[in-house]
Amino acid sequence: MPMAFVSIREGRPPESIRNMISAVTAAIAEWLDAPPSTIRVVVTEVPLTHWATGDVTLAEKEQDGGPTGSKEAGS
C-alpha cells in the first residue's frame, strides 16, 4: 500500500488540492505499477505562520509584499 504525504501552504482552492491528489495517485500507480485503490495520499495544509524559509515565515513574506505562492517562497 503506497503512501504519499504532501505538505502545502494553506489557502489553495479545494478543487486544486483534489486535482493534485488525482495526479499524485496516477503517478504512483504508473511508476510503481500499483492499483489506484491501494494508494493513500495525505495532504497537510500548513498555516503561513508555520512555514519558514531562511528564518522568514510565509506570512512575513506576504506582509512584505513577496510572493507566497512561488517555489522560491517554499510552497
N, C-alpha and C positions, 0 to 999 in steps of 0.2 A: 504494500500500500504506500505509494509515493506521497510525500507531503511537501508542500511548498509554503514557506512563510514569507509574506511580503509586508514590509513596513513602508507606509507612505504618510506624507503630511496630511493633516485633516483639511477638509474643505472641498474635496473633489465631488462632483455630482455622482449620485448612486449609480446612474447608468454607465458612467466611465469606469467605475470600480467593477461593475458587473461584466462589462466588456473585457476588462483586464483579466478577470477570473476565467472567462472563456478562453482567452488567448493563452494564458498560462497552462490551463488544463490541456488544450490542444497541443502545445509544445511538449509538455511532459509525455503525453500519450504517444506522440510521434517519435521522440528521441529515446524513450525507454520502452517503447512497444507495450505500453500498459493500457488496459481498458480504462476509459474515462470514468467509469463508475467506481473505480478503486482509488482515484486520485483525490487528495484533500488539498484545498487551498485555504490558507488562513490569512486574512488581511487585517492588519492593525493600523488604525489611523492614529497618528501621533500629534498631539497638540503642538502648535507652532512654538509654544514656550518650552517645550520639552525636547526640541531637536536643535542641536547646535553644530556649527562648523567653525573651527578656529575660535572657540570661546564666544561666539556670537550666535544667539538663537535666531531661528527664522522669524520670530515675532519682532525681534530687534531690527533685523534686516528690512522687514516690511515697513517698520516705523521710519527707517532712514530712507525709504523710497526705493530700496533694492528689490529685485525680483525674487519672490519666494518659490516660484514655480520652475525655475531653471535647474538644470543639472548641477550647475556651479553652486547653487544655494543649498544643495543637499537633499533635494526632493527625489 
